[in-house]
Amino acid sequence: MLEAVSSRLGRKIFFSYFILIIVGFLVLGLAIELAIPTSLGHHMTEMNRMMGGRGGPDAGQLAGLRAAVTESLLIATGAALLVALALSAWLTRQVVTPVRRMMLASRNIADGHYEQRVRVGDESKPDELGELALSFNQMAAQLEQTEAMRRALIGDVSHELRTPLTAIKGYMEGLMDGVLPATDETFQQVHKEADRLQRLVADLQELSRVEAANFELEKKPVSVDKLLESVSARLGRQFEEKGVSLGFDLATDLPSLLIDEDRIGQVLLNLAGNALQYTPQGGQVRLAASRQGSAVRIDVADSGVGIPAEHLPHIFNRFYRVDKSRSRVGGGSGIGLTIAKHLVEAHGGRIWAETAGPGKGSTFSFTLPSPV
C-alpha cells in the first residue's frame, strides 16, 4: 500500500514537470514559427542593402533559412528535453523520498513504534521538507512521551491501589482465621484503609478532570486576605497539634482576584498541608502575598526537610515522590501538586518550587493575574 501511494505521488510530480516542459516547448515553437518569416525577411533585406543588393530575399532563401532554424530548434529541443527529463526525475526523487519516509514512519507510529524518527539532512538550515520532517519528529517525540507517561500512570495507579487493598485483605484474612480479634480497633483499621482507597479514587477522578480541562471555573472577586484566612481556619488546629507555627505576610496594596475561590482554596490547602507534613515540630510555615507586575504572587514557605535540586523539575509530576522509600501513608497519593498545577494554570497563572537544599526548607509559589 505504501509503495503504491509513493509511486502514484512520484508519477504525478514527474508528469506535472513533464507536461510543464512540453507546454513550454510548444509555446516556444509556435512563437518561433510565427516570428521566423517576418524576422528573417527583415534581416535578409537589411543584409542585401548593406551588400549593395536590391530588394528582399527570394522565397528559396527564406525556405532554406527557415529549414535551418527549424532543424536547429529540433536538435536543441531534443537535447533540452533529455536534460529536462533527467532533472524532473531527480527533482521528483528529492520530493518523493522524504515524503515516503514520513509515510513509512507514520505507519510505524500508528503500529505503536513511537521511537520512529525521520532522518533530516541539514538540521541547521532545513528546507521546507526538512522543516516538515523536524515537526514530524517533534510530534513523534511527544507521542512517545505521552505513551511513556500512560504506562507509568497505569503502573503507579496499580501500585497505589494495591497498598490499601493488600492491607484490607490481610485484616479480613486475619479475622476469618481468628488471628486478629474482632474488636473495634481492628474494624477501625479496615475502615481507615478503605477510607484511604476512597480518597485515592477521588483524587484520581479529580486529576482526570483537571488534566482534561473537564471542569468550569466559577470566577468571582475574592480578596487575598480571605483566601489565606481560610487556610488558617481549616488547618490551624493541625498546626497547633504538631507544634508548627503558621504565619502570614501580606502586602497592603493587594487587589481582589477574579478566581474560583474553591479551586484556588484547594491549591492553598494542598500546599500548606504539604508544608505542615514535611516540617518538624518547632518549625514554621509562612504564607506571603505580594504584587508581581500585573499579577499577585502567593508563597508558601516552610522550614522543613527541603527538596534536593535535582527533584525540582519533576515535583509536579503525578505520583512523583522525592523520597522513594516514604510510606504511602506518610507520602500521600502523590498527585496533589499535579492537581494544583493544573488549577493554577487554568486561571492563567504559574506555579513553581524553590529550595536551598535538603534540611533548609522549601517555598512553593504561584501567581494569579489580577483584574486591572
N, C-alpha and C positions, 0 to 999 in steps of 0.2 A: 504493500500500500504506500509506504513512504517512498520507495523507489519510483512508483508510478506518479506520485504527486510532484516530486522534484523533477522528474523527466518532463512532465507537462509544463511545469514552470519554465524549465530551460528552453523547451521548444517555443513557448510563447515569447520569451525575451529574445531568442535568436531570430525568429521570424519577424518580430517587430523591428529589430535592427535591419534585417534584410529588406523588408518592404520599404523602410525609410530610405535605404540606399538606392533601391530600384526607382523609387519615385524621384529621388534627386537626379539620377542619371536621365530619366525620361524628360524631366523638365529641362535639364541641360541640353540634351539632344534636340528637343523641339525648339529651344531658343536659338541654337546654332543653325538649325535648318532654316529657320525663318530669317535669320540675320545674314547668312552667308551670301546670297545673291546680291543684295544691296551693298553690303560691306565690300565684297570683292570687286564689284563693278566700280565702285567709287575709288578704291585704291589702285586698280589697274588703269583707270583713266588718268589719275594723277601721275602714275609712273610713265605712261606714254607721253604725256605732255612734257615731263622733265627730260625725256629722252628724245624729244623733238618730233614725236609722232603726233598724229591727229586722231581725234575720236576716241571712243572707248574700246574695250576688248570685244572680240567676237564671241559667238556662242561656244565655239570649240574650246577657247581658252578658259572660259568660265566653267564649263563642264569638267575640264581636266583639273582645274584648281579645286573645284567642289569635291571631286572624287578623292583628291589627295587629302583634303581636310577631313572628309568622312572616314577615310582609311586610318588616318592618324587618330581620329577620335575613337574609332573602334578598338584600336590597339591600346590606347590609353584607358579606355573603359574596361577592357578585359583585365589589364594589369591592376587597375584600381579596384575592380570587383574582387579579384583574388585577395588583395590586401584587406579589403573591407570584410570579406568573409572570415578571414583569419582573425581580424580584430574583433569582429562580432562574436566569434566563438570564444575568444579569450575574455571579452567583457562579460559574456553570459556566464562563463565559468566563475568569474570573480564575484558575480552577484548570487548565483545559484548555490555555490559551495557553502558560504556562511549560512544561508537560509536553510539549506539541507541539514547542516549541523545543528541549528536551533530546533528544527523539526524533530530530529532524532533525539536531542536532549529533552525536549518537551515530552516525547513519548516515554522516555525512561523515567522522567519525574512522575508522570501520570501512573507509572507502574510501581511507584514507591521508592525509586532510587534517587533520593533527594541530594545526594552528593554530586550529581551530574553537573558539569560546567561546560560552557562553550569557550573554545580557545579564541583569544583575541590577539591579533597581530601585534600592533604597536599601541600599548595601553596609554602611553604618554600623549600620543597625537592620534586618537582613533577617528576614523571617518564615520559616516552615518551608520553603516552596518556595524562598525566597531562599537559605536555608542549603543546601538540596539543590543549587541551581544553583552556589553557591560551591564545594561539594565536587566537583561535576562538572567545574568549571573547573580545580580543582587536579589532578584526575585527568588531564584533557586536557593540562595543562602537564607533568605527569610523563611522560606518553606521548610528548609532543613532545621532551622532553629525552632520553628513552631512545632514541628514533629517531635523534636527532642524534648521540648517543654511538655508536650502532650504525654509522652511516655513517662517523663519524670513525674507529672501530675498523677498519673494512674498509680505509679509506684508509691508516691507519697501518701495519696489517699488510702491506698490499701494498708500501708503501714500504720497510718493514724487510726483507721477503723479497727485494725487487728488488736491494738493495745487494750482498749476497753472491752472489746468482745472476749478476748482471752481471759481478762480478769473476771468478767461476769460468768463465763463458762466454768472457770476454776472455782468460784464461790458456789455455784449451783451443784457442781460435782461433789464438792466437799459436804454440802448439805445433804445430798442424796446418799452419800456413803457414810454419813454420820460422823465424818471427821470434824466438821465445823458445827457448832451448836446453833440451833435456830433461835438466835437471840436478836434483839433489836439492833445491836451493833453490827451483826452480820448483814441483816437486811439493809441497814443504812449504807454499808459499803457497796452492796449491789446497786442500791439506788444512786449512790454517788457516781459509780461507773456508767450507769445508764444515763445519768444527767450529763456526764462528760460527752457521751456519744451523741446525745441530743444537741448539745451546744456545737459540737463539731459539724453535724449535719446542717444546723442553722447557719454556721459560718460559711460552709461550702455553698449553700444556696445564695447567701449574700454576696460571696465572691463571684459566683456565676452571673448574678445580676449586674454588678458594677463593672465586671470585665466586658460584658456585652452591652453596656450602657442601657440596660433594660430597666431604667427607673427614671422618675421625673423629679426634678428639684422644685420644691415649693419655696421659692425665694421671697423673703420679706426683710425689711430693715431690722437689723439686730445690733445692739451695742456690744462692743468687745468686753466691757465690764460684765455684762450679763452672761456671756459665754464662759468667762473664767470663773464667775461665781458658781455656775452650775457644776463645775469640776469640784470645787470645794464642798458644795452641798452633797454630792454623791460619793465622793471618795474621802472626805475629811475624817470620818471615823476610822477608816482603814489606815490612814496616815498616822493617826494618834495611837492606834493599837500596835503598830510596828515601831513607833518611836522615830518616825521620819518627819521632819518639819516641811511644811508646804508654804512657800512664799510667793508674793506677786509683785511685779514691777511694771506698771502701766504708764505710758506717756500720757500727757494731759491733752494733746490735740488730736486724739484718735477719732476718726469719723465712724458713723454707723456703717455696717456692712450689709450688702444685699445678698443674703445667703439663705440656704436651707438650714435652719437652726438645728434641727435634729441630726442632720448628716454631719455638719461641722462639729456639733457636740460629741458625736460618736468618735470623730477623729481625735478631739482633745482628750476624751476619756481613755481612748486606746493609748495615746502617747503618755499621758500622766500615769495610767495603770502600769505600763511597762517600766516607766521611771521608778515607780514605787517598788515594783517587783525586784529590780536589779540594784536597788540602793539599800545598803545595810542599815541596821539600827544606828541611830545617831547621825545619819546623813541628812541631806536636804534636797528638795526638789523645788525649782523656781520656775514660775510661769511669767513670761515677759511679753509685752506687746508694744510695738513701735511702728512709726511710719517708715516706709521704704519707697520713696518716689510716689507713684500713684497707687501704691498698694499698702496693705497693713501686714506686718510680719509678726508672727507669734512664735515664741521659742519655749520649749520645754527642756530645761537643763537639770541634770542631776549630778550628784557626787558619787555615783555608783561604780560598778565594775568596769565601765568603759567598753570600747569596741576596738579591736585591732584594725589598723588602717586597711589591711587587705580585704576586710569583710564589708567595708562601707559601700562599694559598688553593688553588692548583692543583697543588702539588708532589707530591701523592699520586695525581693522575690518571694513568691509564695512558698511556704513550708521551709524557708531558709532559717537556719539557726547558727548563731556564732559558735556556741558550744555544742558540738555534735553529741556529746555524752550527756547533755542535760536531759533530765527525765521529761516525759510528756506531761506529767502533772505540773512540774515547775516551769516548763518552757512554753505552755500554751499551745494553740493549734498551729502557730507559725504563719497565719495568713492575715492577722490583724493589720500589720503595716501595709500589706498589699492592698487591702480594702481602703485604708486611709489614703494611700497614694492615689487611687482611682477617684475617690470622693473629692480630694483637693483639686485634682486636675479637671474634674467635671465642673468645678466652679471657676476654672480659668487660672488657677494658682499653681504653685510649685512646692514640692516638699523634698527635704534632704536631711542628712545626718552629718554631724561633725563630732570629732573626739580628739582628745590629746593623747589617747592611748589607753591600754589596759590599766585599770585601777585609778584612772583620772577623770572618770565621769564621761558623760556624752550629752550632746544637745541635738534635739530634733526640732527642726524649724520648718515652717511653711508660710507661704504668702497667699493673700487673698486680695483681688482687685477691689478697690473702694470706689463706689459711685461718685463721680465728680460732676 
